[in-house]
Amino acid sequence: MRAPARLGLYGLLLAAVFAVAFAAAGALVPEELVRDWTQQSTQTHQESHQEGAEHGHGE
């Protein structure tokens, strides 16, 4: 098989693997878990900015 064909096949397979992983994550991970994780991440980020401001760091 020639190199361009191999690279094309590799790219297609890689895209397919990512598409399957994306679909599986959407089907298997509960929406509530995603919402809680996002909320926790936002709170942690805000707390780190507040702590930095108290110590003279950051914005």
LUMZANU-212843 format. One record per residue (C-alpha): residue number from 1; residue in one letter; x, y, z. Coordinates in pm, whole numbers, plus 50000, padded with zeros to 5 digits. Example, Ala and Ser with C-alpha at 12.3 -4.5 7.8 and 13.67 -1.06 7.14 Angstrom:
<pts>
<1,"A",<51230,49550,50780>>
<2,"S",<51367,49894,50714>>
</pts>
This chain:
<pts>
<1,"M",<50000,50000,50000>>
<2,"R",<50132,50347,49915>>
<3,"A",<50203,50607,50183>>
<4,"P",<49916,50848,50094>>
<5,"A",<49667,50562,50105>>
<6,"R",<49803,50444,50439>>
<7,"L",<49784,50793,50585>>
<8,"G",<49430,50838,50454>>
<9,"L",<49322,50507,50602>>
<10,"Y",<49488,50595,50932>>
<11,"G",<49307,50930,50939>>
<12,"L",<48971,50766,50869>>
<13,"L",<49022,50505,51138>>
<14,"L",<49132,50769,51387>>
<15,"A",<48824,50980,51311>>
<16,"A",<48603,50673,51351>>
<17,"V",<48757,50588,51689>>
<18,"F",<48698,50942,51814>>
<19,"A",<48341,50942,51682>>
<20,"V",<48264,50614,51860>>
<21,"A",<48423,50741,52183>>
<22,"F",<48221,51064,52163>>
<23,"A",<47896,50875,52103>>
<24,"A",<47970,50626,52381>>
<25,"A",<48047,50904,52628>>
<26,"G",<47721,51077,52542>>
<27,"A",<47529,50755,52596>>
<28,"L",<47709,50626,52906>>
<29,"V",<47789,50934,53116>>
<30,"P",<47484,51072,53299>>
<31,"E",<47401,51439,53231>>
<32,"E",<47381,51504,53606>>
<33,"L",<47743,51394,53651>>
<34,"V",<47858,51632,53377>>
<35,"R",<47659,51920,53529>>
<36,"D",<47802,51857,53879>>
<37,"W",<48157,51827,53745>>
<38,"T",<48125,52151,53548>>
<39,"Q",<47983,52334,53848>>
<40,"Q",<48260,52205,54077>>
<41,"S",<48526,52307,53824>>
<42,"T",<48382,52659,53799>>
<43,"Q",<48372,52698,54178>>
<44,"T",<48731,52579,54216>>
<45,"H",<48844,52820,53944>>
<46,"Q",<48666,53114,54110>>
<47,"E",<48810,53026,54452>>
<48,"S",<49163,53017,54313>>
<49,"H",<49115,53365,54164>>
<50,"Q",<48980,53496,54496>>
<51,"E",<49275,53350,54688>>
<52,"G",<49518,53501,54436>>
<53,"A",<49358,53844,54473>>
<54,"E",<49380,53824,54853>>
<55,"H",<49755,53761,54828>>
<56,"G",<49820,54033,54570>>
<57,"H",<49832,53799,54272>>
<58,"G",<49615,53788,53967>>
<59,"E",<49378,54046,53831>>
</pts>
